[in-house]
Amino acid sequence: MTFLFQRCDSVRPICGPCSRAQRFEDCEYGDAEGSNVQNLEDQISRLQIRIRDLERPVSNRPHGGGVPLQDPYRPQPGPSSMPPPPPPTFAQVLRFALEVFLPQATHLGFFLNQKRFRDTCKRLVSAPSTSNPDLPPALLNTILLWAAVLAPTSHLASHGQEASFLADALKQSGSPILSSMSTHRHKVIYALQVEVLLCQYFLYRGRLVEAQYHLSLAVSKVVVGGLSSIRSSMPASATGGAQILQPRDSIEEAEHIIGFWTVYSLDKIWSVVLNFPSNFAERVEIDTPWPLEMEEYERNQFPQHILQHRGSSALAILAKSASLLSSAKIMTDQWRENLPASARTALCQRIAALNNRIRKFRDSLPTPTALAAAGCPPTLKPSIILAHTTAHASTIQLNRPFAMGANANAQSMELCLRACRSIFWVVRALGVQDEYRGGANGNVTPYINPILGPLWLSTTQILGAEITKLRKVPQAAAVAADLSSACEEIVACMQVIAQGGCGFMRECSSSRYLEKG
């Protein structure tokens, strides 16, 4: 079929060619009212006006601006559709962050009184212009940072918010109001809190150099601030600094005491596990009371002789375990194969004495089974897991150099194996893997201290060496199977925590880190 195109003769209402071809519906004039051509031309004109309006600067647009262009293929909302919700306010963001952060804050090293801190945040939101100026933005951004980590599916973790919170916190933590060692209590305590949370964050993400740097800043603040000598009768020269922070009540003193022992425990454990010198100088004497639980300070229930109090809180147990772990590292670093006989004998005697101290301390702790049967409070469980694991790891640290290799000492190996079994029972009895996997299924990721990774790794290496020996003995097949099951359970625990976003635990459970170990 052939179509002949003829020139229009402009006859109205229907031109000649359209009339002869019986195509009445196609015969339209541009100036006809309501024609399709006119409608299209009108639409083009409106779109050109919108484009020109959008290309102009916002300040030069007429009141009301232009109507933004929309995707013509996107389904348009019906008349009953609700407009998109407005972005959350600062009050809503801070409230959400506190709800995520505070339940796990203690395990992250947050030593401030939570009730008072929450009240301070409420005053900040209700009257920002008249709020307490001593609440630094660096601390707020650090809490927002951790909330983004713990709630990875929330709005706080979207669109690169975590990196933004980190950048702001780092910039603000170096401001003069925080970097200078002012005698103002809040400035020093808040600055210390920022550094503790930052060093924990960098460890969690596997950024070890930055983690150690911020830990060193925290140690300098507790020493220069005199927190190592609270209620001390010793001269300032012996403790490394005068106590410049004077608390107004028992809760403020609690923040000083708990803050000190938090930093002390971090330094002693990290220096062993990450193999760097402790930031606490050997000449600095520690003369600060053992920490109580914060609730006891809130009730003003101080022991009559607080300096002689033996310390049974979760943090006190952790601090004692950290001290024993550090002592074991110092002692084994002195060992050399070519030591003179007299020096070797003296060192062996000191090692035996320290082994005895560690044994007595471990025996004083409730067993993991007893803790589980008593219903270990969820708020204390991560701290108890770390404290007990560190206590048993001190035995491994002290005896491992003599338990492995060609000249392995059978007694040292037995001590290591007992400690490894104890660590395994801490993991199993307290349900580390199940609790983490159960909590991770929600919107908030439960926090397990990643420094446990290398301690668990050392445990699996010793168990692995023993399994290799036992498999050569047919009669020991059942024992080897039990140890293999324990080893696999610990590795599985590390892997599930790594899958939750903990970069350092991921490195510990990787083959690359296993080769380092």
C-alpha positions in Angstrom: 0.0 0.0 0.0 1.3 3.4 -1.0 0.6 6.7 1.0 0.7 10.0 -0.9 1.4 13.1 1.1 -0.3 16.2 -0.3 0.0 19.8 0.7 -2.8 21.1 2.9 -5.1 23.6 1.1 -6.2 25.2 4.5 -9.9 24.7 3.7 -11.9 24.8 6.9 -13.3 23.1 8.8 -11.8 20.0 7.0 -9.1 20.5 4.4 -9.3 18.9 0.9 -6.7 16.2 1.3 -8.2 15.0 4.6 -11.7 15.1 3.3 -10.8 13.0 0.2 -8.9 10.5 2.4 -11.7 10.3 4.9 -9.2 11.2 7.8 -11.4 13.7 9.5 -10.0 13.1 13.0 -6.4 13.9 11.8 -7.3 17.3 10.4 -6.4 19.9 13.1 -5.3 23.5 13.0 -2.8 24.9 15.6 -5.1 27.7 16.5 -8.2 25.6 17.0 -9.4 25.7 20.6 -8.7 22.5 22.6 -6.8 20.8 19.8 -4.1 18.1 20.6 -1.4 20.2 19.0 -2.3 23.2 21.1 -2.3 21.1 24.3 1.2 19.8 23.5 2.5 23.3 22.7 1.1 24.5 26.0 2.7 21.7 27.9 6.1 22.4 26.2 5.8 26.1 27.1 5.1 25.2 30.7 8.1 22.8 30.9 10.4 25.5 29.4 9.3 28.0 32.0 10.0 25.4 34.8 13.4 24.6 33.4 14.4 28.3 33.2 13.1 28.8 36.7 15.1 25.9 38.1 18.3 27.1 36.3 18.1 30.4 38.1 19.7 30.8 41.6 17.3 30.1 44.4 17.6 33.7 45.7 16.4 35.0 42.3 13.3 32.8 42.0 9.9 34.3 42.4 8.0 33.6 45.6 7.0 30.0 45.7 9.6 28.9 43.2 9.0 26.6 40.4 7.4 23.2 40.6 10.2 20.6 40.5 10.3 18.2 37.6 9.2 14.7 38.4 9.8 11.3 36.9 6.8 10.8 34.4 7.0 7.0 34.8 6.9 7.0 38.6 3.4 6.2 40.0 1.9 9.4 41.3 0.5 9.3 44.8 -3.2 9.3 45.1 -5.2 12.1 46.8 -5.2 10.0 50.1 -1.4 9.5 50.3 0.4 11.1 53.2 3.4 13.4 52.5 6.8 12.1 53.4 7.7 12.5 57.1 10.0 15.4 58.0 13.6 14.6 59.0 14.1 13.8 62.7 14.8 16.7 65.0 18.0 16.9 67.1 16.0 16.0 70.2 14.6 12.8 68.5 18.1 11.8 67.2 19.7 12.3 70.6 16.9 10.4 72.4 17.2 7.5 70.0 21.0 7.5 70.3 20.8 7.3 74.1 18.3 4.5 74.0 20.7 2.5 71.8 24.0 3.5 73.6 23.2 3.6 77.3 22.2 0.0 77.8 25.6 -1.1 76.6 27.6 2.0 77.7 29.3 0.4 80.7 30.9 -2.3 78.4 32.2 0.4 76.1 34.0 2.2 79.0 31.3 4.8 79.8 32.0 5.7 83.4 29.8 8.8 83.8 26.7 8.4 85.9 24.0 7.5 83.4 21.1 9.2 85.3 22.9 12.5 85.6 24.1 12.4 82.0 20.6 11.7 80.7 19.3 14.6 82.7 22.0 16.8 81.3 21.0 15.8 77.8 17.4 16.5 78.5 18.3 20.0 79.6 20.4 20.5 76.5 17.4 19.6 74.3 14.8 21.6 76.2 16.9 24.8 76.5 19.9 24.6 74.1 20.7 28.2 74.5 20.9 28.1 78.3 22.2 24.5 78.7 25.3 23.6 80.6 28.2 24.7 78.3 30.5 22.1 79.8 28.8 19.3 77.8 31.1 19.3 74.8 29.9 18.5 71.3 32.8 15.9 71.0 31.1 13.7 73.6 27.7 14.0 72.0 29.2 13.1 68.6 31.1 10.2 70.1 27.8 8.8 71.5 26.1 9.3 68.1 29.1 7.5 66.5 28.6 4.5 68.8 24.9 4.5 68.3 25.4 4.3 64.6 27.7 1.3 65.1 25.3 -0.5 67.4 22.3 0.2 65.3 23.6 -0.3 61.7 20.1 -0.4 60.1 19.0 2.9 61.7 18.9 6.4 60.2 22.0 7.2 62.2 24.1 4.7 60.1 22.7 5.8 56.7 24.4 8.1 54.1 27.8 8.0 55.7 26.7 9.3 59.0 29.2 7.2 61.0 32.1 8.8 59.2 30.6 12.2 59.7 30.2 11.6 63.5 33.7 10.4 63.7 35.2 13.3 61.8 33.3 15.8 64.0 34.3 14.0 67.3 38.0 13.9 66.3 38.0 17.6 65.3 36.1 18.7 68.5 38.2 16.5 70.8 41.2 18.5 69.8 39.6 21.8 70.7 41.2 23.9 73.5 38.3 23.3 75.8 39.1 19.5 75.8 42.8 19.3 75.0 44.0 21.5 77.8 44.3 20.0 81.3 42.0 22.5 82.9 41.2 22.1 86.6 37.5 22.3 85.8 36.2 18.9 86.7 33.8 18.5 83.8 36.3 19.5 81.2 38.8 16.9 82.3 36.2 14.1 83.0 34.4 14.7 79.7 37.6 14.8 77.8 38.7 11.6 79.4 35.4 10.0 78.5 35.7 11.0 74.9 39.1 9.4 74.6 38.0 6.2 76.1 35.0 5.9 73.7 37.2 6.8 70.7 39.9 4.2 71.5 37.2 1.5 72.0 35.7 2.5 68.6 39.0 2.3 66.8 39.7 -1.1 68.3 36.2 -2.3 67.3 36.9 -1.3 63.7 40.4 -2.8 63.7 42.3 0.5 63.5 44.9 -0.4 66.1 47.3 2.5 65.7 44.5 5.1 66.3 43.2 2.9 69.1 46.5 3.0 70.9 46.9 6.7 70.3 43.6 7.6 72.0 44.3 5.2 74.8 47.6 7.0 75.5 45.7 10.3 75.6 43.3 8.8 78.2 46.1 7.5 80.4 47.8 11.0 80.3 44.6 12.6 81.5 44.0 10.2 84.4 47.7 10.5 85.6 48.0 14.3 85.2 44.5 14.7 86.7 45.5 12.8 89.8 43.0 10.0 89.4 45.6 7.4 90.3 45.7 8.8 93.8 42.2 9.3 95.0 41.9 9.5 98.9 45.7 8.8 99.0 47.9 9.7 101.9 51.0 9.4 99.6 52.8 12.5 98.4 52.0 13.7 94.9 55.5 13.0 93.7 55.0 9.3 94.4 51.7 9.0 92.5 52.7 11.0 89.5 50.4 14.0 90.0 48.3 15.9 92.4 44.5 15.2 92.7 43.2 18.4 91.0 39.7 17.2 90.6 37.7 17.7 93.7 34.3 15.8 93.7 31.3 17.5 95.2 29.5 14.2 96.2 29.8 10.5 96.2 28.6 10.2 92.5 31.3 12.5 91.2 33.9 10.6 93.2 32.5 7.4 91.7 33.1 8.8 88.2 36.7 9.5 89.1 37.3 6.1 90.6 35.5 4.1 87.9 37.1 6.3 85.2 40.6 5.5 86.5 40.1 1.8 86.8 38.5 1.6 83.3 41.5 3.3 81.7 43.9 1.2 83.8 42.2 -2.1 82.8 42.2 -1.1 79.1 45.9 -0.2 79.2 47.1 -3.3 81.0 45.1 -5.7 78.8 45.8 -4.0 75.5 49.6 -3.6 76.2 49.8 -7.4 76.6 47.5 -8.5 73.8 48.6 -5.9 71.2 52.2 -6.0 72.4 53.1 -2.5 73.2 54.6 -1.0 76.4 52.1 0.0 79.1 51.4 3.8 79.2 51.6 3.6 83.0 55.1 4.3 84.1 56.6 1.7 86.4 57.4 4.4 88.9 53.8 5.6 89.3 52.2 4.2 92.4 48.5 3.4 92.2 46.6 4.5 95.4 43.0 4.7 94.4 40.2 2.6 96.0 38.9 -0.4 94.2 35.7 0.5 92.3 32.2 -0.4 93.5 29.1 -0.7 91.3 27.7 2.7 90.5 24.5 1.9 92.3 26.4 1.7 95.6 27.8 5.2 95.1 24.3 6.4 94.2 23.0 5.1 97.6 26.1 6.6 99.2 27.0 3.2 100.6 30.8 3.6 101.0 32.5 0.9 103.1 33.8 2.2 106.4 37.4 1.8 105.3 37.1 2.2 101.5 40.9 2.1 100.9 41.0 -1.3 102.5 37.9 -2.6 100.5 38.9 -5.7 98.7 36.8 -4.9 95.6 34.3 -7.4 94.2 32.6 -5.4 91.5 32.8 -6.5 87.9 35.3 -3.7 87.1 37.4 -4.5 90.2 37.6 -8.1 89.1 38.6 -7.0 85.6 41.2 -4.6 86.9 42.8 -7.3 89.1 42.8 -9.7 86.2 44.4 -7.1 84.0 47.1 -6.5 86.6 47.9 -10.2 86.8 48.0 -10.5 83.0 50.4 -7.6 82.8 52.6 -9.0 85.5 52.7 -12.4 83.7 53.8 -10.6 80.5 56.6 -8.7 82.3 57.9 -11.8 84.0 58.0 -14.0 80.9 59.7 -11.2 78.9 62.6 -11.7 81.3 63.1 -15.3 80.3 66.1 -16.3 78.2 67.4 -19.7 77.4 71.0 -18.6 78.2 70.2 -17.2 81.6 72.8 -17.9 84.3 71.8 -20.7 86.7 71.3 -18.3 89.6 69.1 -15.9 87.6 67.1 -18.8 86.1 66.4 -20.2 89.6 65.3 -16.8 90.9 63.0 -16.2 87.9 61.5 -19.7 88.2 60.7 -19.0 91.9 59.0 -15.7 91.0 57.0 -17.4 88.2 55.9 -20.1 90.7 54.8 -17.4 93.2 52.8 -15.6 90.5 51.2 -18.8 89.4 50.1 -19.3 93.0 48.7 -15.8 93.2 46.8 -16.3 89.9 45.4 -19.6 91.1 44.1 -18.2 94.3 42.5 -15.3 92.5 40.9 -17.6 89.9 39.6 -19.9 92.7 38.0 -16.9 94.4 35.8 -16.3 91.4 32.4 -17.9 91.0 32.5 -20.6 88.3 30.8 -19.9 85.0 28.3 -22.7 85.7 27.4 -21.0 89.1 27.0 -17.6 87.4 24.7 -19.1 84.8 22.6 -21.0 87.4 22.3 -17.8 89.4 21.0 -15.9 86.4 23.9 -13.6 85.5 22.3 -10.1 84.8 22.5 -9.3 81.1 23.8 -5.8 81.9 26.8 -7.4 83.7 27.4 -10.4 81.4 29.8 -8.8 78.9 32.0 -7.4 81.7 32.0 -10.7 83.6 33.0 -12.6 80.4 35.9 -10.3 79.8 37.0 -10.3 83.5 37.0 -14.1 83.8 38.6 -14.7 80.4 41.4 -12.3 81.3 42.0 -14.0 84.6 42.4 -17.4 82.9 44.5 -15.8 80.1 47.0 -14.6 82.7 47.8 -18.3 83.5 48.3 -19.0 79.7 50.5 -15.9 79.4 52.7 -17.0 82.2 53.1 -20.6 81.3 52.8 -20.8 77.5 56.5 -20.1 76.8 57.4 -23.2 78.8 54.5 -25.4 77.6 55.3 -25.4 73.9 58.2 -26.5 71.8 60.8 -29.2 72.0 61.6 -28.7 75.7 57.9 -28.4 76.8 57.2 -28.6 80.5 54.3 -31.0 81.2 53.2 -29.1 84.3 53.2 -25.8 82.4 51.1 -27.4 79.6 48.6 -28.8 82.1 48.2 -25.3 83.6 47.6 -23.9 80.2 45.0 -26.6 79.3 43.1 -26.0 82.5 42.9 -22.3 81.8 41.8 -23.0 78.2 39.0 -25.3 79.4 37.9 -22.6 81.9 37.8 -20.0 79.1 35.7 -22.4 77.0 33.3 -22.9 79.9 32.9 -19.1 80.2 32.0 -19.0 76.6 29.5 -21.9 76.8 28.0 -21.4 80.2 27.3 -17.7 79.7 25.9 -18.3 76.2 28.1 -15.9 74.4 27.3 -17.1 70.9 23.6 -17.6 71.4 23.2 -14.3 73.1 25.1 -12.4 70.4 23.2 -14.1 67.6 19.9 -13.5 69.3 20.6 -9.9 70.0 22.0 -9.3 66.5 18.7 -10.4 65.0 17.1 -7.2 66.3 17.8 -3.6 65.4 20.7 -3.2 67.9 23.9 -5.2 67.8 25.0 -6.5 71.2 28.5 -5.4 72.1 31.2 -8.0 73.0 34.6 -6.5 73.8 36.8 -7.3 70.7 39.9 -7.6 72.8 38.6 -11.1 73.6 39.5 -12.1 70.1 43.3 -12.6 70.6 42.6 -14.2 74.0 40.2 -16.7 72.4 42.7 -17.2 69.5 45.5 -18.1 71.9 43.1 -20.6 73.6 42.4 -22.3 70.3 46.1 -22.5 69.4 46.9 -24.3 72.6 43.9 -26.6 72.3 44.9 -27.3 68.7 48.5 -28.2 69.7 47.1 -30.7 72.3 44.6 -32.1 69.8 47.4 -32.8 67.4 49.3 -34.8 70.1 46.2 -36.7 71.3 45.2 -37.8 67.8 48.4 -39.9 67.7 47.2 -41.8 70.7 44.2 -44.1 69.9 43.1 -44.4 73.5 42.8 -40.6 73.7 40.4 -40.2 70.8 37.4 -39.2 73.0 39.5 -36.5 74.8 40.7 -35.2 71.5 37.1 -35.0 70.2 36.0 -33.1 73.3 38.8 -30.6 72.9 38.1 -30.3 69.2 34.5 -29.5 69.9 35.5 -26.8 72.4 37.9 -25.3 69.9 35.3 -25.2 67.2 32.7 -23.6 69.5 35.2 -20.8 70.3 36.0 -20.2 66.7 32.3 -20.1 65.8 31.8 -17.5 68.5 34.5 -15.3 67.0 33.0 -15.7 63.5 29.5 -14.7 64.5 30.8 -11.6 66.3 32.9 -10.8 63.3 29.8 -11.1 61.0 28.1 -8.5 63.2 30.5 -5.8 62.0 33.4 -6.0 64.4 36.5 -5.5 62.2 39.0 -6.5 64.8 37.2 -9.7 65.6 37.0 -10.4 61.9 40.8 -10.0 61.6 41.3 -12.3 64.6 39.2 -15.0 63.1 40.8 -14.7 59.6 43.6 -17.0 58.4 45.9 -14.0 58.0 45.7 -13.3 61.8 46.0 -17.0 62.6 49.3 -17.0 60.7 50.5 -14.1 62.8 49.6 -16.0 66.0 
